[in-house]
């Protein structure tokens, strides 16, 4: 039997997982760099600048998701 390791995810990463959305979906939906999206979903020490936060929240709201900045970043 193998040992399972769980991904260390940020709040945004866990939100995507909970809503069955992929990082690829986020990249296509909101024009962001692949590296940026990876950091936003997996690097718990990374806090994006305000314009990136607004871009993500605005893009998710356009698609009908009721989210706020404080849902992902304190």
URCORZI-V249746 format. One record per backbone hydrogen bond with DSSP energy under -1.0 kcal/mol. NH is the residue of the N-H (numbers start at 0). CO is the residue of the C=O. Records with the same first field share a line. If there is no record, write none. Layout:
NH: CO, CO
This chain:
9: 40
13: 9
14: 10
15: 11
16: 12
17: 13
18: 14
19: 16
20: 15
25: 21
26: 22
27: 23
28: 24
29: 25
31: 29
36: 32
37: 33
38: 34
39: 35
40: 36
41: 37
42: 38
45: 42
52: 48
53: 49
54: 50
55: 51
56: 52
57: 53
58: 54
59: 55
60: 56
61: 57
63: 60
64: 59
66: 64
70: 67
71: 68
72: 68
